[in-house]
Amino acid sequence: MTLNWKIGGLLLGLVFFMAVVLVKPIGVSTQFVILDGIVADIANPELVTQTEDGYTSTNAYLAKSNGKYAKSIANPLNYSFVFVLAMIAGAFLSTLARGGISKDEKRLPEIWYANYGDTPMKRYAVAFLGGFIVLYGARLAGGCTSGHMMSGMMQTSISGYIFAAGAFAAAIPVAMFMYKEEA
């Protein structure tokens, strides 16, 4: 069972709209920094400390914005972190709802198999590398596609439109390079 892309797009737009109206714009890349900080704080309990004025960190990046990141590390059950966990849980539940993944089922588009075959290690390596590059770029830009492009464009932010143009200007040539053979 698949969801029609038009209905999916409308549902996604509704979720983004409701998030902005009820809580705040959606963005998730910062939560990877928060997760790293939670792990680092377990290894080094002196990484994040509470002061009279709030929270701070021995790490300059985590201490910036008046300790906003340090506070999120000390109290991770906030809207943004729970939202990321809910995305993971939602993907898992969606997979279960459509019957799970069978060994015989093709999990990727045919164009992937035409270009790269069915080698799991190659698939994992490309997914990891792609994810690393996107996350690195998101942190370099100060936000991810969810925050800059999706939420930003929905709020008619000029930077959102510029980010979207840059994302597509990079994604189209990369896709053309990666998928030379047609399915």
C-alpha angles and dihedrals in degrees: 000000000000131000117240108250092231093055090043091052092050091048091049090050090050092051092050091047093049091047092053094045097044105032122352141299116300120253128149112177093085089060090067087059088049091051090050088050092050090053092044091048090055089053093042112025090190092065094090123031135176117234134181089267097047129273133339139173139214085232110082093213093054091044095053122105091040092301096306093143092043089053091051090051092050091046106028097167092089129127097267097047093044088048091058091048089049090053090056092046091047092053090050093048091047090054091050092047092056092050103273124262119306122202091239095052119102105233099189136052115274090246089066092055091046091055104032110014124222101303109141094201091054089049092050092045093051092045092049094046092046092047092048093051093047093047092046090050091046093054091044089053093045094245146029136254090272093055102034104032108024102033093028096054091043088058090046092244113170090217089056092057092045090049091049092051090049092047093053092041088058099036099052097056091042091052091048090051095046096045105044095144120064122228 
